[in-house]
Amino acid sequence: MERSLETQVDQAVEAWLRWVPRWEPATHRGRVAPCRRCLGSPILSAVGIGSNVPHGVQHGLSTRIKTVVDHAVAEYTARNLPMLQAELDQQAARNRARSYRPSEDLAPEYEGMPLDPDPVPGAPFLFTIAGLADDESGELPPLPPLSDEAKAALRQEVALADEYANMIGREICGMLMRHRLAVQAVISQYVEPQIEALLEELTQALDSPFDPEMP
C-alpha cells in the first residue's frame, strides 16, 4: 500500500510539474471568498508552496493530491466500512441519475472551484450554473430514512474514514518533502517571471496614468 501510495503521489506531482509551464495569470476579477481546500493546506506547506504563490498554481497541486487521498480512503471504505459504502453507493446512483452534472470531469485546476463568479452588487444573475444543478438535484427522490441505531453506526464509520484520511494525509506530507526542490524550481522558472511582469506593468501604469502610449 505504501509503495502504491508513494507512486500515486509522485505521479500527481509530476503531472502538476508538466502543467505549470502552461499556467497564465487570470485576467478576470478575483474571488472574494478564500479557497477552503488551499488556505492553510498542510499539503502545500509540505511541498514548500507559500501563500504568495497564485491560487491557481496552488489549486492545481492540492486537487491532484486530494484525488490521491480520496482514492485511498475509498479503498479503505470499500474494505472496512459497509454502511458508509452503501450510503456512498446510493448517493453515486443519485448523481448518475442527474442529466446535468457541471462539476464533474473538470480538469484538476478547476475541480472544487465555485461554478459561478461572485455576484456584482446591483447586477443579479438571470440564472446560475450552481442553481441549475441544485434544481435538478431537488427533483430526485430522497434517500431512504435510517433508524437511530443505523445513524449512530454510520457516524462511527464516518469518523473512522476521517481518521484514516488524516493518517494518509500525514503520510503524503512526508512523501512530498522530497519534491520541494523541483516544485520551487518550476515556480521560479514559470510563475514568478509572469508575476513580476504584471507588477512591472502595474507600476508603469501607476507612474504614468495619462500616458497615451500606455494600453
URUR-V248587 format. One record per backbone hydrogen bond with DSSP energy under -0.5 kcal/mol. CO is the residue of the C=O (numbers start at 0). NH is the residue of the N-H. Records with the same first field share a line. If there is no record, write none. Layout:
# URUR-V248587
CO->NH / NH
This chain:
# URUR-V248587
0->4
1->5
2->6
3->7
4->8
5->9
6->10
7->11
8->12
9->13
10->14
11->15
12->16
13->17
14->18
15->19
16->20
18->21
19->22
33->35
34->38
37->40
40->44
41->45
42->46
43->47 / 48
44->47
47->49
49->52
53->56 / 57
54->58
55->59
56->60
57->60 / 61
58->62
59->63
60->64
61->65
62->66
63->67
64->68
65->69
66->70
67->71
68->72
69->73
70->74
71->75
72->76
73->77
74->78
75->79
76->80
80->84
81->85
82->86
83->87
84->88
85->89
86->90
87->91
88->92
89->93
90->94
91->95
92->96
93->97
94->97
98->100
100->103
106->109 / 110
109->112
118->120
119->122
122->119
127->131
128->132
129->133
130->134
131->135
132->136
133->137
134->138
135->138
136->139
146->150
147->151
148->152
149->153
150->154
151->155
152->156
153->157
154->158
155->159
156->160
157->161
158->162
159->163
160->164
161->165
162->166
163->167
164->168
165->169
166->170
167->171
168->172
169->173
170->174
171->175
172->176
173->176
174->177
175->178
176->179
178->182
179->183
180->184
181->185
182->186
183->187
184->188
185->189 / 190
186->190 / 191
190->194
191->195
192->196
193->197
194->198
195->199
196->200
197->201
198->202
199->203
200->204
201->205
202->206
203->207
205->208
207->210
210->213
